[in-house]
Amino acid sequence: MSNTKYVFVTGGVTSSLGKGIIAASLAKLLQERGFSVTIQKLDPYINIDPGTLNPYEHGECYVTDDGAETDLDLGHYERYLNIPTSQANNVTTGRIYQSVINKERKGEFLGKTVQVIPHITDEIKRRIQLLGETGEYDIVITEIGGTVGDIESLPYIESVRQLLWEKGEENAIVIHLTLVPFLAAAGELKTKPTQHSVKMLMQSGVSPDILVCRTEHEISDDIKRKLALFCNVKKEDVIQSIDAETIYDVPNLMLEQNLDTVVLNKLKLSSKGEPELKVWNNFLRKHKNPTSEVEIALIGKYIELQDSYKSITEAFIHAGSSHETKVKVRWVHSESLTPKNFEKKLQGVNGILVAPGFGDRGIEGKIRAVKYARENNIPFFGICLGMQMAVIEFARNVLNLEGASSTEMNKSTKYPVINLMESQESVTEKGGTMRLGAWDCELKTGSKVYKAYNAKKISERHRHRYEFNNEYLSQVEAAGMNAAGTNPKTGLVEVVEIPTHPWFVGVQYHPEYKSTVLKPHPLFVDFIKAALKQSKL
């Protein structure tokens, strides 16, 4: 029988309080104390996964090594803990119901009426315990998406209630993250929203063990006593989470507030050591005290919601810190880049990153950005669709293949330099059908990417349907753009670069997914190094 302990993180009053950051920060502190920890996210929406969601709806879709399209909070988990997540770390209501309905269709319920309790709640409980039952983890932290009181969250809260009862109070606890707002007119912090949120949670049969209170101002001992009294917790179990300068400050703030100690006491666990956070704080010191600055233009088509590119902006922070450099992002909507203004809009940047995306909207602007970077010797980084745009731009303007395009944007193009994989041609469903997860890549010795990785063989995560068309490979290479990385099994081109350019790299995969605080991604590190060099010209 597994001895894994469970910590549930719920949220109240409002969404976007930062449950994911609190969960990741707690996990980091417990990891520093010598425990093996993982985090999972339960999402109440009915989509099977975020793979078919518009980035405007939900921010970026984060992909794991095993090809799961997941919530962007899993990116935070990996960046903090430096350990990979998997399909089991993200569960949606859609996936729960799909599983239960499939069992019903197979007759596994032996003619019983299928109901939310016990069938849906049993499936939720099974998913929650999957990671714990592997025997790999001392503690599993489960973040429940949404806000207490949401109709979608009710089956999850009920499943938590049952698990708390089944596991016992020393093996499972609840942290409730809530808001203590400051009313300027009254000049004081207000506890009533938290009281109502806890009352609503308790109406579902769940009493929080720890309150974590988001606030803009310091919470006094008097307010902590009031919250403890009305929310049925001890005063020392009321934890302040004050607004931070950066999300990477939060582990230190939670350490000061003794969140990890309170959790261990509740779970009757003895610490295996004190959190030192040496590497973490070294990263923070360099991040907060840069000695130089570069400006990178991020060319995307979802820039109104910057969470659409969360992993990329965090990878900039990791890489910038390793060079003691502040990376300033110039957000450029690809649709705004016209033949008349693109030079003006990109003038003065030290690097250009053309971001991933789907569909034909804004691609001409991305192609103009590639052209500007190539012709003006500006360090260029193309990711997924960005790499494909680099190939198209090169085909049009260097090979003079007029109208060269991707069959994603133009099915009848005369020069399909990017086209659909054969295995994708019969696919009609959108969700979970792309080339997903970790794929191997062999790098050419002596190439820029080889020097950046300092390795011949790498493995990177993918999320795409269209590929470089190898029928044009010899033409493209003869004109000066090299295939610097290929998949050893399929022969598909994974990396292109222009050796005569200061730094021009396009990758078919998503390197940003693997960048963490402890291991900044080598391509981002090398890209920022090239941008630094450009800034001194």
Secondary structure per residue as TSV (DSSP state, phi and psi in degrees):
chain	resnum	aa	ss	phi	psi
A	1	M	-	360.0	138.1
A	2	S	-	-72.1	140.0
A	3	N	-	-100.1	18.2
A	4	T	-	-63.8	138.3
A	5	K	E	-99.5	150.6
A	6	Y	E	-120.8	134.4
A	7	V	E	-121.9	122.6
A	8	F	E	-103.7	135.0
A	9	V	E	-116.1	114.7
A	10	T	E	-111.2	166.5
A	11	G	E	-133.0	149.9
A	12	G	-	-139.7	171.6
A	13	V	S	74.4	-58.7
A	14	T	S	-151.2	160.4
A	15	S	S	-82.4	176.7
A	16	S	-	62.0	31.1
A	17	L	S	-82.9	-16.1
A	18	G	-	102.3	38.5
A	19	K	H	-58.3	-39.8
A	20	G	H	-63.1	-40.1
A	21	I	H	-70.6	-40.0
A	22	I	H	-64.0	-44.7
A	23	A	H	-61.4	-44.6
A	24	A	H	-66.9	-38.1
A	25	S	H	-67.1	-43.8
A	26	L	H	-61.3	-45.0
A	27	A	H	-59.8	-40.2
A	28	K	H	-61.6	-44.9
A	29	L	H	-65.4	-40.7
A	30	L	H	-67.4	-36.4
A	31	Q	H	-63.0	-43.2
A	32	E	H	-63.0	-26.6
A	33	R	T	-84.0	1.6
A	34	G	T	101.6	6.3
A	35	F	-	-93.5	149.8
A	36	S	-	-89.5	118.3
A	37	V	E	-129.0	145.2
A	38	T	E	-137.3	163.1
A	39	I	E	-129.1	141.7
A	40	Q	E	-128.5	156.0
A	41	K	E	-119.5	128.7
A	42	L	E	-105.0	118.7
A	43	D	E	-107.8	125.9
A	44	P	-	-76.9	-5.1
A	45	Y	S	-75.6	161.9
A	46	I	S	-89.4	-7.5
A	47	N	S	-57.5	147.5
A	48	I	S	-66.1	-40.1
A	49	D	S	-157.3	173.7
A	50	P	G	-76.6	3.3
A	51	G	G	-59.5	-30.9
A	52	T	G	-100.4	4.0
A	53	L	S	-82.3	138.6
A	54	N	-	-63.6	134.0
A	55	P	H	-55.5	-26.2
A	56	Y	H	-65.6	-26.3
A	57	E	H	-77.9	-40.7
A	58	H	H	-140.8	11.1
A	59	G	S	74.4	-162.4
A	60	E	-	-70.7	156.0
A	61	C	-	-97.6	121.3
A	62	Y	E	-95.9	136.5
A	63	V	E	-114.1	135.7
A	64	T	-	-95.3	170.2
A	65	D	T	-56.6	-37.8
A	66	D	T	-86.7	13.1
A	67	G	-	86.1	14.8
A	68	A	-	-79.6	132.1
A	69	E	E	-90.3	117.8
A	70	T	E	-131.5	177.0
A	71	D	-	-67.2	150.1
A	72	L	T	-66.7	-17.4
A	73	D	H	-61.6	-27.7
A	74	L	H	-63.8	-27.9
A	75	G	H	-62.4	-44.0
A	76	H	H	-60.3	-43.8
A	77	Y	H	-57.3	-46.0
A	78	E	H	-69.8	-40.1
A	79	R	H	-64.5	-33.7
A	80	Y	H	-81.0	-44.2
A	81	L	H	-91.9	-18.7
A	82	N	-	61.8	28.5
A	83	I	S	-129.4	143.6
A	84	P	-	-71.7	148.9
A	85	T	-	-101.4	-178.6
A	86	S	-	-150.8	-176.0
A	87	Q	G	-51.2	-36.9
A	88	A	G	-71.9	-11.7
A	89	N	G	-88.2	-4.8
A	90	N	E	-138.9	123.4
A	91	V	E	-128.4	135.4
A	92	T	E	-116.1	160.5
A	93	T	H	-58.4	-38.7
A	94	G	H	-57.4	-43.8
A	95	R	H	-67.4	-38.4
A	96	I	H	-62.3	-51.0
A	97	Y	H	-65.7	-38.8
A	98	Q	H	-58.7	-43.8
A	99	S	H	-64.3	-45.1
A	100	V	H	-66.3	-42.2
A	101	I	H	-65.4	-39.3
A	102	N	H	-61.2	-39.7
A	103	K	H	-66.4	-40.3
A	104	E	H	-62.3	-41.5
A	105	R	H	-65.0	-30.2
A	106	K	T	-84.7	-3.1
A	107	G	T	80.2	18.6
A	108	E	T	-71.1	-16.4
A	109	F	T	-95.0	7.6
A	110	L	T	53.1	43.3
A	111	G	T	81.8	0.6
A	112	K	-	-68.1	154.1
A	113	T	-	-70.5	125.5
A	114	V	-	-86.9	124.7
A	115	Q	-	-132.2	166.4
A	116	V	I	-59.5	-46.4
A	117	I	I	-114.4	119.2
A	118	P	I	-102.1	-8.0
A	119	H	I	-69.8	-48.2
A	120	I	I	-68.0	-45.2
A	121	T	H	-65.4	-36.0
A	122	D	H	-63.0	-40.2
A	123	E	H	-67.5	-39.2
A	124	I	H	-62.1	-45.9
A	125	K	H	-61.8	-39.5
A	126	R	H	-61.6	-43.9
A	127	R	H	-66.3	-39.5
A	128	I	H	-60.1	-38.4
A	129	Q	H	-89.3	-5.6
A	130	L	H	-54.1	-48.6
A	131	L	T	-68.7	-39.5
A	132	G	G	-63.9	-33.6
A	133	E	G	-78.5	-6.9
A	134	T	G	-71.5	-19.3
A	135	G	S	80.7	2.0
A	136	E	-	-85.1	-17.7
A	137	Y	-	-123.5	137.9
A	138	D	S	-77.5	-37.5
A	139	I	E	-136.7	132.8
A	140	V	E	-113.5	122.5
A	141	I	E	-100.0	126.0
A	142	T	E	-116.0	115.7
A	143	E	E	-94.4	127.1
A	144	I	E	-101.9	117.6
A	145	G	-	-67.0	164.8
A	146	G	S	80.6	-165.6
A	147	T	-	-126.6	141.2
A	148	V	T	-56.3	131.5
A	149	G	T	107.9	-22.5
A	150	D	-	-63.3	136.3
A	151	I	G	-62.7	-32.8
A	152	E	G	-67.4	-26.1
A	153	S	G	-85.0	-13.5
A	154	L	H	-54.5	-46.1
A	155	P	H	-62.0	-31.7
A	156	Y	H	-70.3	-44.1
A	157	I	H	-63.6	-39.3
A	158	E	H	-64.2	-39.5
A	159	S	H	-65.2	-38.3
A	160	V	H	-63.0	-45.2
A	161	R	H	-55.4	-45.3
A	162	Q	H	-65.5	-42.4
A	163	L	H	-66.1	-37.9
A	164	L	H	-59.8	-41.2
A	165	W	H	-69.6	-41.4
A	166	E	H	-70.7	-40.8
A	167	K	H	-81.7	-30.9
A	168	G	-	92.8	153.1
A	169	E	T	-66.1	-18.7
A	170	E	T	-87.6	-7.0
A	171	N	T	-115.0	-10.9
A	172	A	E	-151.9	130.7
A	173	I	E	-135.0	164.5
A	174	V	E	-120.7	127.9
A	175	I	E	-104.6	125.8
A	176	H	E	-109.0	119.3
A	177	L	E	-94.7	127.7
A	178	T	E	-141.3	177.7
A	179	L	E	-115.6	132.2
A	180	V	-	-113.8	93.2
A	181	P	-	-76.5	154.2
A	182	F	E	-103.4	120.4
A	183	L	E	-94.4	110.9
A	184	A	T	-61.0	-38.1
A	185	A	T	-62.7	-38.3
A	186	A	T	-89.6	-18.2
A	187	G	T	69.0	30.3
A	188	E	E	-150.3	160.7
A	189	L	E	-79.3	144.7
A	190	K	-	-116.0	130.4
A	191	T	-	-96.1	-11.9
A	192	K	H	-59.1	-42.2
A	193	P	H	-58.0	-38.9
A	194	T	H	-66.5	-42.1
A	195	Q	H	-59.1	-45.3
A	196	H	H	-64.8	-38.7
A	197	S	H	-64.7	-43.4
A	198	V	H	-67.5	-39.3
A	199	K	H	-59.7	-41.9
A	200	M	H	-65.3	-39.5
A	201	L	H	-64.1	-41.7
A	202	M	H	-68.8	-28.6
A	203	Q	H	-64.1	-23.5
A	204	S	T	-89.0	4.8
A	205	G	T	89.4	9.8
A	206	V	-	-116.9	124.5
A	207	S	-	-108.7	124.2
A	208	P	-	-67.3	143.6
A	209	D	S	-88.6	-32.0
A	210	I	E	-137.0	137.6
A	211	L	E	-107.0	127.3
A	212	V	E	-110.8	118.8
A	213	C	E	-108.4	112.7
A	214	R	E	-73.0	133.7
A	215	T	E	-154.9	154.5
A	216	E	S	-92.5	-16.7
A	217	H	S	-127.8	156.0
A	218	E	-	-57.4	137.4
A	219	I	-	-93.1	121.3
A	220	S	-	-74.0	165.2
A	221	D	H	-61.5	-35.0
A	222	D	H	-62.8	-42.9
A	223	I	H	-68.0	-38.9
A	224	K	H	-61.5	-41.1
A	225	R	H	-63.9	-40.9
A	226	K	H	-64.2	-45.5
A	227	L	H	-62.1	-42.3
A	228	A	H	-60.4	-45.0
A	229	L	H	-63.9	-47.6
A	230	F	H	-83.8	-17.3
A	231	C	H	-109.2	5.7
A	232	N	T	66.7	35.7
A	233	V	S	-127.9	166.6
A	234	K	-	-78.1	153.6
A	235	K	G	-58.2	-39.7
A	236	E	G	-70.7	-9.8
A	237	D	G	-94.7	5.5
A	238	V	E	-98.0	111.6
A	239	I	E	-108.0	129.3
A	240	Q	E	-85.1	133.2
A	241	S	E	-123.6	88.5
A	242	I	E	-81.0	151.0
A	243	D	-	-53.9	134.8
A	244	A	-	-111.0	157.8
A	245	E	S	-65.8	-37.4
A	246	T	S	-145.7	152.3
A	247	I	G	-61.3	-22.0
A	248	Y	G	-78.4	-5.5
A	249	D	G	-80.4	-21.4
A	250	V	H	-61.3	-40.3
A	251	P	H	-56.6	-41.2
A	252	N	H	-66.1	-39.6
A	253	L	H	-65.2	-39.6
A	254	M	H	-70.5	-30.8
A	255	L	H	-65.4	-43.5
A	256	E	H	-61.4	-33.9
A	257	Q	T	-86.3	-0.7
A	258	N	T	64.6	28.3
A	259	L	H	-58.8	-44.4
A	260	D	H	-63.8	-39.3
A	261	T	H	-65.3	-44.3
A	262	V	H	-60.5	-43.4
A	263	V	H	-62.2	-46.3
A	264	L	H	-63.5	-38.3
A	265	N	H	-63.1	-42.2
A	266	K	H	-64.2	-36.8
A	267	L	T	-89.4	3.3
A	268	K	T	54.9	47.7
A	269	L	-	-114.2	141.6
A	270	S	-	-96.9	134.6
A	271	S	-	-65.8	142.4
A	272	K	S	-93.9	0.9
A	273	G	S	167.9	169.2
A	274	E	-	-93.3	141.8
A	275	P	-	-66.4	125.4
A	276	E	-	-104.0	-33.6
A	277	L	-	51.2	37.6
A	278	K	H	-61.3	-55.5
A	279	V	H	-65.1	-39.9
A	280	W	H	-58.2	-49.6
A	281	N	H	-72.8	-26.3
A	282	N	H	-67.0	-42.2
A	283	F	H	-59.7	-46.0
A	284	L	H	-62.5	-42.0
A	285	R	H	-59.8	-46.3
A	286	K	H	-69.8	-35.1
A	287	H	H	-64.6	-39.2
A	288	K	H	-86.9	-14.8
A	289	N	S	-126.6	61.6
A	290	P	-	-68.4	148.5
A	291	T	S	-101.2	-7.8
A	292	S	E	-151.8	173.2
A	293	E	E	-143.1	140.5
A	294	V	E	-128.4	154.2
A	295	E	E	-116.3	124.2
A	296	I	E	-113.0	129.4
A	297	A	E	-84.3	120.6
A	298	L	E	-100.7	112.1
A	299	I	E	-96.4	111.7
A	300	G	E	-144.8	173.3
A	301	K	S	-116.3	8.7
A	302	Y	-	-124.9	29.1
A	303	I	T	-70.2	-12.6
A	304	E	T	-60.8	-30.2
A	305	L	S	-115.3	101.0
A	306	Q	G	-67.4	-17.5
A	307	D	G	-63.6	-14.8
A	308	S	G	-63.1	-21.7
A	309	Y	G	-124.4	34.6
A	310	K	H	-56.7	-48.5
A	311	S	H	-64.7	-33.2
A	312	I	H	-68.0	-47.0
A	313	T	H	-66.5	-34.1
A	314	E	H	-70.2	-37.2
A	315	A	H	-63.6	-34.2
A	316	F	H	-61.4	-41.8
A	317	I	H	-63.9	-45.3
A	318	H	H	-62.1	-47.4
A	319	A	H	-68.3	-39.4
A	320	G	H	-60.9	-43.6
A	321	S	H	-60.5	-38.9
A	322	S	H	-66.2	-19.8
A	323	H	T	-107.9	7.8
A	324	E	T	51.5	45.7
A	325	T	E	-127.5	135.3
A	326	K	E	-82.8	125.2
A	327	V	E	-98.9	108.1
A	328	K	E	-91.6	126.5
A	329	V	E	-97.7	126.0
A	330	R	E	-97.0	108.8
A	331	W	E	-79.2	120.2
A	332	V	E	-125.2	117.4
A	333	H	E	-74.2	126.4
A	334	S	G	-62.8	-29.2
A	335	E	G	-68.8	-19.3
A	336	S	G	-84.6	-9.2
A	337	L	-	-86.7	103.2
A	338	T	-	-104.1	165.9
A	339	P	T	-56.4	-28.6
A	340	K	T	-82.0	-32.8
A	341	N	T	-112.3	-7.2
A	342	F	H	-62.6	-34.6
A	343	E	H	-66.3	-41.6
A	344	K	H	-65.8	-41.6
A	345	K	H	-68.6	-25.7
A	346	L	H	-104.0	-2.6
A	347	Q	T	-61.9	135.5
A	348	G	T	88.6	-4.5
A	349	V	-	-78.9	155.1
A	350	N	S	-97.8	-6.8
A	351	G	E	-167.6	154.9
A	352	I	E	-128.7	124.7
A	353	L	E	-114.2	120.7
A	354	V	E	-97.1	118.9
A	355	A	-	-84.8	166.7
A	356	P	-	-68.1	170.2
A	357	G	-	166.9	178.9
A	358	F	-	-134.5	153.5
A	359	G	S	85.7	174.4
A	360	D	S	-92.4	-6.5
A	361	R	T	-65.6	127.3
A	362	G	T	77.5	8.0
A	363	I	H	-73.6	-30.1
A	364	E	H	-64.4	-35.0
A	365	G	H	-65.2	-38.5
A	366	K	H	-64.8	-40.2
A	367	I	H	-64.6	-38.9
A	368	R	H	-63.9	-37.8
A	369	A	H	-65.2	-40.5
A	370	V	H	-61.5	-46.8
A	371	K	H	-59.0	-43.6
A	372	Y	H	-62.0	-43.5
A	373	A	H	-65.8	-42.8
A	374	R	H	-67.0	-45.2
A	375	E	H	-77.4	-23.5
A	376	N	T	-106.4	11.8
A	377	N	T	56.5	34.9
A	378	I	-	-87.7	130.5
A	379	P	-	-49.9	129.5
A	380	F	E	-125.4	136.3
A	381	F	E	-132.6	115.7
A	382	G	E	-110.6	126.8
A	383	I	E	-114.8	122.2
A	384	C	T	57.5	-105.1
A	385	L	H	-59.0	-32.6
A	386	G	H	-62.0	-38.4
A	387	M	H	-67.0	-41.3
A	388	Q	H	-64.4	-38.9
A	389	M	H	-63.9	-35.4
A	390	A	H	-63.8	-40.5
A	391	V	H	-66.5	-43.3
A	392	I	H	-63.3	-45.0
A	393	E	H	-60.3	-43.2
A	394	F	H	-64.3	-42.6
A	395	A	H	-63.7	-41.5
A	396	R	H	-72.0	-47.6
A	397	N	H	-99.0	-16.4
A	398	V	T	-108.5	-45.9
A	399	L	S	-83.5	-10.1
A	400	N	-	59.0	35.6
A	401	L	-	-89.2	88.4
A	402	E	T	-61.2	127.9
A	403	G	T	81.9	8.2
A	404	A	-	-53.6	140.3
A	405	S	E	-160.2	-171.4
A	406	S	E	-105.8	144.4
A	407	T	T	-69.0	-10.2
A	408	E	T	-66.9	-38.4
A	409	M	T	-96.0	-30.4
A	410	N	-	-144.1	96.6
A	411	K	T	-62.3	-26.4
A	412	S	T	-104.5	18.1
A	413	T	-	-58.4	141.5
A	414	K	S	-71.4	-28.5
A	415	Y	-	-125.2	84.3
A	416	P	E	-80.4	76.7
A	417	V	E	-68.9	-21.8
A	418	I	E	-122.0	127.2
A	419	N	E	-141.7	174.9
A	420	L	E	-73.6	137.3
A	421	M	-	-62.6	145.0
A	422	E	G	-55.2	-41.0
A	423	S	G	-66.4	-14.3
A	424	Q	G	-96.8	-10.0
A	425	E	T	-64.3	-29.8
A	426	S	T	-97.3	2.7
A	427	V	-	-76.6	130.0
A	428	T	-	-112.7	-30.7
A	429	E	-	-78.5	144.4
A	430	K	-	-87.2	-40.3
A	431	G	T	-73.7	129.0
A	432	G	T	64.5	24.5
A	433	T	-	-114.8	3.6
A	434	M	S	-82.6	-179.9
A	435	R	E	-76.5	108.8
A	436	L	E	-122.9	149.8
A	437	G	E	83.6	-165.2
A	438	A	E	-76.7	128.9
A	439	W	E	-131.3	146.1
A	440	D	E	-78.5	154.6
A	441	C	E	-145.6	136.3
A	442	E	E	-105.1	128.7
A	443	L	E	-98.8	145.7
A	444	K	-	-76.2	128.1
A	445	T	T	-58.1	134.8
A	446	G	T	91.9	-12.0
A	447	S	S	-74.2	164.9
A	448	K	H	-61.9	-41.0
A	449	V	H	-68.2	-36.3
A	450	Y	H	-60.8	-44.4
A	451	K	H	-66.2	-36.3
A	452	A	H	-66.3	-47.4
A	453	Y	H	-76.5	-27.3
A	454	N	T	55.8	43.2
A	455	A	-	-156.2	152.5
A	456	K	S	-89.1	-40.5
A	457	K	E	-113.7	132.2
A	458	I	E	-132.7	167.1
A	459	S	E	-133.3	127.3
A	460	E	E	-136.3	160.1
A	461	R	E	-91.1	140.8
A	462	H	E	-118.7	156.6
A	463	R	E	-159.9	83.6
A	464	H	E	-163.5	168.3
A	465	R	S	-120.3	-25.5
A	466	Y	E	-105.9	153.2
A	467	E	E	-135.4	163.6
A	468	F	E	-61.3	131.8
A	469	N	-	-85.8	109.9
A	470	N	G	-64.2	-13.1
A	471	E	G	-64.5	-21.1
A	472	Y	G	-103.1	3.8
A	473	L	H	-60.4	-48.3
A	474	S	H	-63.8	-38.8
A	475	Q	H	-63.5	-46.6
A	476	V	H	-63.5	-44.4
A	477	E	H	-68.5	-36.8
A	478	A	H	-63.5	-28.3
A	479	A	T	-88.8	-5.4
A	480	G	T	115.9	5.0
A	481	M	-	-108.9	120.0
A	482	N	E	-96.9	145.2
A	483	A	E	-83.6	99.4
A	484	A	E	-88.2	-9.9
A	485	G	E	-151.8	134.8
A	486	T	E	-135.7	155.8
A	487	N	-	-77.1	124.6
A	488	P	T	-64.0	-27.6
A	489	K	T	-86.8	-43.2
A	490	T	T	-97.7	-19.6
A	491	G	-	77.2	5.3
A	492	L	-	-70.0	141.1
A	493	V	E	-75.7	127.0
A	494	E	E	-106.2	-28.2
A	495	V	E	-138.4	134.3
A	496	V	E	-122.1	148.9
A	497	E	E	-151.7	158.6
A	498	I	-	-110.6	107.1
A	499	P	T	-62.6	-28.5
A	500	T	T	-81.7	-8.7
A	501	H	S	-90.7	148.6
A	502	P	S	-53.9	-43.0
A	503	W	S	-165.2	99.9
A	504	F	E	-132.9	102.3
A	505	V	E	-132.5	132.1
A	506	G	E	-123.3	133.5
A	507	V	E	-124.1	137.9
A	508	Q	S	-75.8	-19.9
A	509	Y	S	-95.5	-175.5
A	510	H	-	-114.9	87.8
A	511	P	G	-66.4	-24.5
A	512	E	G	-60.9	-27.3
A	513	Y	G	-64.7	-24.8
A	514	K	G	-103.0	6.4
A	515	S	-	-82.5	128.9
A	516	T	-	-130.2	169.8
A	517	V	S	-58.9	-44.3
A	518	L	S	-78.9	-24.8
A	519	K	S	-135.1	80.1
A	520	P	-	-57.2	143.4
A	521	H	-	-68.9	132.3
A	522	P	H	-58.5	-32.7
A	523	L	H	-70.3	-39.7
A	524	F	H	-66.8	-39.3
A	525	V	H	-61.1	-43.9
A	526	D	H	-70.7	-36.8
A	527	F	H	-63.2	-45.9
A	528	I	H	-66.6	-34.2
A	529	K	H	-61.8	-43.0
A	530	A	H	-67.0	-38.0
A	531	A	H	-66.0	-37.7
A	532	L	H	-61.3	-44.6
A	533	K	H	-61.8	-42.7
A	534	Q	H	-64.0	-35.7
A	535	S	H	-67.0	-18.6
A	536	K	T	-96.0	-0.7
A	537	L	-	-71.9	360.0
